[in-house]
């Protein structure tokens, strides 16, 4: 087995995997961490990551259509010689045959980094890489508080800054779920502290800058989606778009929230929503009633589907042009809101039919074509 244990991953990436292992699969629910690790593994292997002949990017769906292309790229020599990296970006189709072919070929001076989403244990791509002696499988799960504290310290030290213990603890509780979003928050904090002329980040800096503390306005949008308040989602998202907020940041926050809801439910299977809320670290009192309602409305299985749907939306936004990315992000949040709203109506009626069958017949609710599509999806119908 060549699945890397969670505690060994950071050290492995810092020192670099064995260059004789040609294929590295990076996967997991934390899409930001998956992308960060895949980028580092691909770029560190070559002399000049900016050289398109040294670092080749291929979409996974392209390999599904042409499985032999990966072998061709792995066997191609660089324009000026030297080692090459092939970075395979996530796709929606099965391209395991392309990876299987390259594992059976003789590969020299090339590294194939395969970036993927949250793969099940029986996924063909994951199974293939975990069983092959010529591949590594690196899982990427949401950062825990210890990992986040290390990330905060390391990122700030790289910028010549240090952080107070109290500030680090509050910041760590505000992050997690998506490494990319966490890094953006830390970097924003570093810029703010440096702009103030301070070399030490304090609690005041954290409270002034980070978007996930206290009464963050972004939380109003996320809570509206998971509460099922569709009108509020549409209104707040339009405002954020006009203010120039990146759709990926919005969806990453929604993903982080869904993962926290899921973790809270799984860690407290025998507790009521009110008791579970008490275990939610760093929760502002104004959000308490909303979060309690969400914990009661969203079962663990449906939260897993929401996490998967949000991950897919994040990947789609990264590939899309800005206008389309905003449309995709808004649609994903509306889909979440529709599922929450439909479940609340079913509970209020005291019946247990499928949401897909019940929701369109509820009086007073205008169901758009997008909503009807959403009701047919696994996220809504579960």
C-alpha positions in Angstrom: 0.0 0.0 0.0 1.3 3.5 -0.9 -1.4 5.6 0.8 0.4 8.2 2.9 -0.7 8.6 6.5 -2.0 12.0 7.5 0.7 12.7 10.0 3.5 12.0 7.5 2.1 14.2 4.7 3.6 17.6 5.6 7.1 16.2 6.1 6.9 14.2 2.8 5.9 17.3 0.8 8.6 19.5 2.5 11.4 17.1 1.6 9.9 15.9 -1.6 8.7 12.4 -2.5 11.0 9.8 -4.0 11.7 11.0 -7.6 11.5 7.3 -8.7 7.8 7.3 -8.0 6.2 8.8 -11.1 2.5 9.2 -10.1 1.2 11.1 -7.1 -2.6 11.3 -6.4 -3.7 14.2 -4.3 -7.4 14.0 -3.2 -9.8 14.8 -0.4 -12.7 17.0 0.7 -10.5 20.1 1.3 -10.3 21.4 -2.3 -8.1 24.3 -1.3 -5.5 22.0 0.4 -5.7 19.5 -2.5 -4.9 22.3 -5.0 -2.1 23.8 -2.8 -0.4 20.4 -2.4 -0.8 19.4 -6.0 0.7 22.8 -7.1 3.7 22.4 -4.8 4.4 18.8 -5.8 4.2 19.7 -9.5 6.2 22.9 -9.3 9.0 21.7 -7.0 9.9 18.9 -9.3 11.0 21.2 -12.2 13.6 23.9 -12.5 11.3 26.5 -13.9 7.5 26.2 -13.2 6.8 29.0 -15.6 8.2 27.0 -18.5 5.1 25.4 -20.2 7.4 22.7 -21.6 8.6 21.8 -18.1 5.2 22.0 -16.3 2.3 20.7 -18.4 -1.3 21.1 -17.2 -4.0 18.7 -18.5 -7.7 18.5 -17.7 -8.8 15.1 -16.5 -11.7 15.1 -19.0 -9.2 15.4 -21.8 -7.5 12.2 -20.6 -10.8 10.4 -20.4 -11.3 11.1 -24.2 -7.6 10.3 -25.0 -6.1 7.9 -22.4 -2.9 7.5 -24.3 -2.1 11.2 -24.0 -0.7 10.9 -20.5 1.8 8.3 -21.6 2.8 10.5 -24.5 3.3 13.5 -22.2 5.3 11.5 -19.6 7.6 10.2 -22.4 8.2 13.6 -24.0 11.5 15.3 -23.5 11.6 19.0 -22.5 12.7 21.6 -25.1 15.8 22.2 -23.1 16.0 18.9 -21.3 15.6 18.4 -17.6 12.7 17.0 -15.6 9.1 17.6 -16.4 5.8 17.7 -14.4 2.4 16.8 -15.7 -0.3 18.3 -13.5 -3.7 16.6 -14.1 -6.5 18.8 -13.0 -9.9 17.4 -11.7 -12.4 16.2 -14.2 -15.9 14.8 -14.2 -15.2 11.7 -16.2 -13.3 8.5 -15.4 -9.7 8.8 -16.5 -8.3 6.0 -14.4 -7.4 4.0 -17.6 -4.9 6.8 -18.5 -3.3 6.6 -15.1 -3.2 2.8 -15.2 -1.4 3.0 -18.6 1.3 5.3 -17.3 1.8 3.2 -14.3 2.6 0.3 -16.6 5.1 2.3 -18.7 8.7 3.1 -18.0 8.8 6.8 -16.9 12.0 8.7 -16.3 12.6 12.3 -15.3 8.8 13.0 -15.1 6.3 13.4 -12.3 2.6 13.0 -12.8 0.5 14.8 -10.2 -3.1 13.9 -10.3 -5.4 16.4 -8.5 -8.8 15.0 -7.6 -11.8 15.6 -5.3 -13.2 13.5 -2.4 -12.7 10.0 -3.7 -14.5 7.0 -2.1 -12.3 4.1 -1.0 -13.6 2.0 -3.9 -13.0 4.8 -6.5 -11.0 3.2 -9.4 -8.4 6.0 -9.4 -7.8 5.9 -5.7 -7.7 2.1 -5.6 -5.3 2.0 -8.5 -2.8 4.5 -6.9 -3.0 3.0 -3.4 -2.2 -0.5 -4.7 0.6 0.5 -7.1 4.2 0.6 -5.9 4.8 3.3 -8.5 2.3 5.7 -7.1 1.5 7.7 -3.9 -2.0 8.6 -2.7 -2.1 11.7 -0.5 -5.4 12.5 1.3 -6.3 16.0 2.1 -8.8 16.5 4.9 -9.9 19.7 6.7 -7.2 21.2 8.9 -7.6 20.6 12.6 -6.7 23.3 15.1 -3.2 22.2 15.6 -2.5 22.1 11.8 -4.1 25.5 11.5 -1.9 26.9 14.3 1.2 25.6 12.5 -0.1 27.1 9.2 -0.7 30.5 10.8 2.8 30.5 12.5 4.6 29.4 9.3 2.8 31.8 6.9 3.3 34.8 9.1 7.0 33.9 9.8 7.6 33.8 6.1 6.5 37.5 6.1 8.6 38.5 9.0 5.7 38.5 11.5 4.8 36.8 14.7 1.4 36.4 16.4 0.1 36.6 20.0 -1.2 33.3 21.5 -4.7 34.7 22.0 -4.8 36.0 18.5 -3.6 32.7 17.1 -6.3 30.8 19.0 -9.1 33.0 17.8 -7.9 33.0 14.2 -7.5 29.2 14.2 -11.1 28.8 15.3 -12.2 31.1 12.5 -10.4 29.1 9.8 -10.5 25.5 8.5 -12.5 23.5 5.9 -10.6 24.9 2.9 -6.9 25.6 2.9 -7.1 28.1 0.1 -9.6 30.2 2.0 -7.6 29.9 5.2 -4.4 31.1 3.4 -6.2 34.1 1.9 -7.4 35.1 5.4 -3.9 34.8 6.9 -2.3 36.7 4.0 -4.9 39.4 4.3 -4.2 39.7 8.1 -0.4 39.9 7.4 -0.9 42.7 4.9 -3.1 44.6 7.4 -0.6 44.2 10.3 2.3 45.2 8.1 0.4 48.2 6.9 -0.2 49.3 10.5 3.6 49.1 11.0 3.3 46.2 13.5 5.5 43.1 13.5 3.3 41.3 15.9 -0.3 40.3 15.0 -2.6 40.9 17.9 -6.2 40.0 18.7 -7.3 43.5 17.6 -5.8 42.8 14.1 -7.7 39.5 13.9 -11.0 41.0 14.9 -10.5 43.9 12.4 -9.6 41.9 9.4 -10.8 38.2 9.3 -14.0 37.6 7.6 -15.2 34.7 9.7 -15.2 36.3 13.2 -18.1 37.7 15.2 -20.8 39.3 13.1 -19.3 38.6 9.7 -21.6 39.8 6.9 -20.5 36.8 4.8 -22.1 34.5 7.5 -25.5 36.1 6.8 -25.4 34.8 3.3 -24.2 31.3 4.3 -26.8 31.1 7.1 -29.5 32.2 4.7 -28.7 29.4 2.4 -28.6 26.7 5.1 -31.7 28.1 6.7 -33.6 27.9 3.4 -34.2 31.6 3.0 -34.0 31.8 -0.8 -34.9 35.5 -1.1 -32.1 36.5 1.3 -29.6 34.4 -0.6 -30.5 36.1 -3.9 -30.4 39.6 -2.3 -27.1 39.1 -0.3 -25.3 37.4 -3.2 -26.1 40.3 -5.6 -24.6 42.7 -3.0 -21.5 40.7 -2.6 -21.1 40.4 -6.4 -21.4 44.2 -6.7 -18.8 44.6 -4.0 -16.3 42.4 -6.0 -16.2 39.4 -3.7 -14.7 36.3 -5.4 -17.3 33.6 -5.9 -14.7 31.0 -4.9 -14.4 32.7 -1.5 -18.1 32.6 -1.0 -18.4 28.9 -1.9 -15.3 28.1 0.2 -17.1 29.7 3.2 -20.2 27.6 2.5 -18.1 24.5 2.2 -16.3 25.2 5.5 -19.7 25.7 7.1 -21.1 22.5 5.7 -18.1 20.6 7.0 -18.4 22.1 10.4 -22.1 21.1 10.5 -21.2 17.6 9.4 -18.4 17.2 12.0 -20.6 18.6 14.8 -23.3 16.0 14.0 -20.9 13.1 13.7 -19.1 14.0 16.9 -22.3 14.3 18.8 -24.7 11.6 17.5 -26.8 11.3 20.7 -27.1 15.0 21.5 -29.9 17.4 20.6 -29.3 20.4 18.3 -29.3 22.7 21.4 -26.6 20.5 23.0 -24.6 20.3 19.8 -24.6 24.1 19.4 -22.8 24.3 22.8 -19.9 22.4 21.3 -19.5 24.8 18.3 -16.3 26.7 19.0 -16.2 30.4 18.3 -19.9 30.7 17.5 -21.3 34.2 17.9 -24.4 34.3 20.1 -26.4 36.0 17.3 -26.0 33.0 15.1 -26.9 30.4 17.8 -30.6 30.0 16.9 -29.8 29.8 13.2 -27.1 27.1 13.7 -29.4 25.1 16.1 -32.1 25.0 13.4 -29.6 23.9 10.8 -28.3 21.1 12.9 -31.8 19.9 13.3 -32.7 20.2 9.6 -29.6 18.7 8.0 -28.9 15.0 8.6 -25.3 13.8 8.1 -26.0 12.0 4.9 -27.5 15.1 3.2 -24.6 17.2 4.5 -22.2 14.9 2.8 -24.0 15.4 -0.4 -24.0 19.2 0.2 -20.2 19.1 0.7 -19.7 17.1 -2.5 -22.0 19.5 -4.4 -20.2 22.6 -3.1 -16.8 21.0 -4.0 -18.0 20.5 -7.5 -19.2 24.1 -7.7 -15.9 25.4 -6.5 -14.0 23.4 -9.1 -16.4 24.6 -11.8 -16.0 28.3 -10.7 -12.2 28.0 -11.0 -12.5 26.9 -14.6 -15.2 29.4 -15.6 -15.1 33.0 -16.7 -16.0 35.5 -14.0 -19.7 36.1 -15.0 -20.3 32.4 -15.3 -18.5 31.7 -12.0 -20.9 34.1 -10.2 -23.8 32.3 -11.8 -22.5 28.9 -10.7 -21.9 30.1 -7.2 -25.3 31.7 -6.9 -27.0 28.6 -8.3 -25.1 26.3 -5.8 -26.2 28.4 -2.8 -29.8 28.6 -4.1 -29.8 24.8 -4.4 -28.7 24.5 -0.8 -31.5 27.0 0.2 -34.1 25.1 -1.7 -33.2 21.8 0.0 -33.4 23.4 3.5 -36.7 25.1 2.7 -38.3 22.0 1.3 -37.2 20.0 4.3 -38.7 22.6 6.7 -42.0 22.4 4.8 -42.1 18.6 5.0 -41.4 18.8 8.8 -44.1 21.4 9.3 -46.6 19.3 7.5 -45.8 16.3 9.6 -45.4 14.0 6.6 -42.5 12.0 5.3 -42.8 11.9 1.4 -39.8 12.7 -0.7 -39.0 16.3 -0.9 -38.9 16.0 -4.7 -42.6 15.1 -4.6 -43.8 17.4 -1.9 -42.0 20.7 -2.6 -43.6 21.8 -5.9 -47.1 21.5 -4.5 -46.5 23.7 -1.5 -48.8 26.8 -1.9 -47.3 30.3 -2.0 -43.9 29.1 -3.3 -42.7 30.0 -6.8 -40.6 27.1 -8.1 -38.2 28.2 -10.8 -36.9 25.9 -13.5 -33.6 25.8 -11.7 -35.4 24.8 -8.5 -37.2 22.0 -10.3 -33.9 20.7 -11.6 -32.4 21.0 -8.1 -35.3 18.9 -6.6 -34.3 16.1 -8.9 -30.7 16.2 -7.7 -29.3 13.8 -5.0 -28.7 16.8 -2.7 -32.4 17.7 -2.6 -34.0 14.3 -2.9 -32.0 12.6 -0.1 
